[in-house]
């Protein structure tokens, strides 16, 4: 069996192309990004942790893919786009969607603020009604 390649050891990267799907290789950078995200996710709770970690991993993938594209170009051989571009677009969309859900965009923070203000308004109306016996109109339905 002389046509077999010699055995490889730990850390083998012979089959590695761009590395954007190599989760173990991405783990240290994803952990670093997750730490950064924890500091900026508004009103973060422990229940946000799974989404935060997924977002961090996706952002690490996007980062590695973009680095690979910077080194290897957007096109290969006969002007064909690099195959990674197709999944990179999906990863970017996933990251944007998850960032929005975690309150990391102006629009999502505004929506969270409106929900807080609405809840405070409902609580204030309930308090006034129970304390003073007067119901306050709901501004959303008052016309």
C-alpha positions in Angstrom: 0.0 0.0 0.0 2.6 2.5 -1.0 0.0 4.9 -2.4 -1.3 5.8 1.1 -0.2 9.1 2.7 1.7 8.9 5.9 -0.3 9.1 9.1 -0.9 12.6 10.5 -0.9 13.8 14.1 -2.9 16.1 16.2 -3.6 19.5 14.8 -3.7 18.2 11.2 -4.9 20.9 8.9 -4.1 19.1 5.6 -7.8 19.0 4.5 -8.5 22.5 5.8 -9.6 24.9 3.2 -10.8 28.3 4.6 -11.3 27.1 8.2 -14.7 28.8 8.6 -16.4 25.5 9.4 -13.7 24.2 11.7 -15.6 24.7 15.0 -12.7 23.6 17.2 -10.4 26.0 15.5 -13.0 28.8 15.8 -13.8 28.2 19.5 -11.1 30.5 21.0 -12.1 33.4 18.8 -15.8 32.7 19.3 -15.2 32.8 23.1 -13.5 36.1 22.8 -16.3 37.6 20.7 -18.9 36.2 23.2 -17.1 38.0 26.0 -17.3 41.2 24.0 -21.0 40.6 23.3 -21.8 40.0 27.0 -20.6 43.5 27.7 -22.9 45.2 25.1 -26.1 43.1 25.0 -28.7 45.3 26.7 -30.6 43.8 29.6 -28.7 40.5 29.2 -29.8 37.5 31.2 -28.4 34.0 31.5 -31.2 32.8 29.2 -29.6 34.9 26.4 -26.3 32.9 26.7 -27.1 30.2 24.0 -28.1 32.9 21.5 -25.1 34.9 22.4 -22.7 32.0 21.9 -24.3 31.1 18.6 -23.9 34.7 17.4 -20.3 34.7 18.5 -19.5 31.5 16.6 -21.2 32.8 13.5 -19.3 36.1 13.7 -16.0 34.1 14.1 -16.9 32.2 11.0 -17.6 35.4 9.1 -14.3 36.8 10.2 -12.3 33.8 9.2 -14.1 33.5 5.8 -13.4 37.2 5.1 -9.8 36.8 6.0 -9.5 33.8 3.7 -11.2 35.7 0.9 -8.8 38.6 1.4 -5.9 36.3 0.9 -7.4 34.2 -1.9 -9.7 36.5 -3.7 -13.4 36.5 -4.5 -12.9 34.5 -7.7 -11.0 31.4 -8.6 -9.6 29.9 -11.8 -11.8 31.0 -14.6 -13.5 33.9 -12.8 -15.9 31.7 -10.9 -16.9 33.0 -7.4 -15.4 31.2 -4.5 -17.8 28.6 -3.1 -17.5 30.1 0.4 -19.4 33.2 -0.8 -22.7 31.3 -0.8 -22.4 30.3 2.8 -20.8 33.5 3.9 -24.0 35.4 2.8 -26.1 33.0 4.9 -23.8 33.4 7.9 -24.0 37.2 7.6 -27.8 37.1 7.5 -27.9 34.8 10.5 -25.6 37.1 12.4 -27.7 40.2 11.5 -30.9 38.4 12.6 -29.4 37.2 15.9 -27.9 40.6 16.6 -31.3 42.1 16.1 -32.9 39.6 18.4 -30.4 40.3 21.1 -31.1 44.1 21.0 -27.9 45.0 19.2 -29.4 47.2 16.5 -31.0 50.6 16.9 -34.3 49.3 15.7 -34.4 46.3 18.1 -33.3 48.5 21.1 -36.1 51.0 20.2 -38.6 48.1 20.1 -37.3 46.9 23.5 -37.7 50.5 24.9 -41.2 50.8 23.6 -42.1 47.5 25.2 -40.7 48.7 28.5 -42.5 52.0 28.2 -45.8 50.3 27.4 -45.4 47.9 30.4 -44.7 50.9 32.6 -47.8 52.7 31.3 -50.0 49.7 31.9 -48.6 49.3 35.4 -49.2 53.0 36.1 -52.8 52.8 34.8 -53.4 49.7 37.0 -51.9 51.4 40.0 -54.1 54.6 39.6 -57.2 52.5 39.1 -56.6 50.4 42.2 -55.4 53.3 44.4 -57.9 56.0 43.3 -60.7 54.0 41.8 -60.3 55.7 38.4 -59.5 54.0 35.2 -57.1 55.8 32.9 -57.7 55.5 29.2 -55.2 53.5 27.2 -53.5 55.9 24.8 -53.3 53.2 22.2 -57.0 52.8 22.1 -58.3 56.2 23.1 -59.4 58.1 20.1 
